[in-house]
Amino acid sequence: QVQLVESGGGLVQPGGSLRLSCAASGSIFSINAMGWYRQAPGKQRELVASITRDGSTNYVDSVKGRFTISRVNARNTVFLQMNSLKPEDTAVYYCNVVLYSRANYWGQGTQVTVSS
């Protein structure tokens, strides 16, 4: 079992920045990929960014150049630095981890609202 605790969401003006954090505990020795998904009202959940244990990253096109995902393996923590935020980035952001066993775990979600 893996437990995920997210933090860092909130309200920010367009053009602003936020940093999301997600700390994993439990069967942490077996974590492979870590990532962030988001779900806006009336829309499907989408992958925002992911990072493998060796540091390979993947981003959805709409956030490339604005968001940066990183992780600290020793602390089993993943971060999402979000810059130049736009109103369309408004969503609930979920942390996700995938174990080497392919088991999938989700955080509780943190609200990000971009509005003036």
C-alpha positions, 0 to 999 in steps of 0.5 A: 500500500502507498499513501499520498499526501498532496499540498500546494494548491490554491487561488492565483492570478493569471500569470502567477505560479504555484508549486504542488508537492506530493509525499508518498509513504508506505510501500515506497521502495517499489515506486516507479513512475510519479505524476500529476493529473488534473480534472476540470469540471465537466472534463475527463481527467488528463495526465499533466506530467509524469516522471520515472525513477531515472528522471525521464519526464513527459508533459501534456502539450498545453503545459510544456514550457510552463510546468516542470515536474521533479522528484526527490527519490530519497524523500519519495516526493514529487513536485509540480512547479507551475508558472505562467498559469492560465485560467484553463489550468483551473482544475483539481490536481491529483498525484499518482504513483505507479509501482513496479508491480503496476499497482496504481495509487492516487492522492486526494486531490488539491484545487488549483484556481486561476482567476483574477 
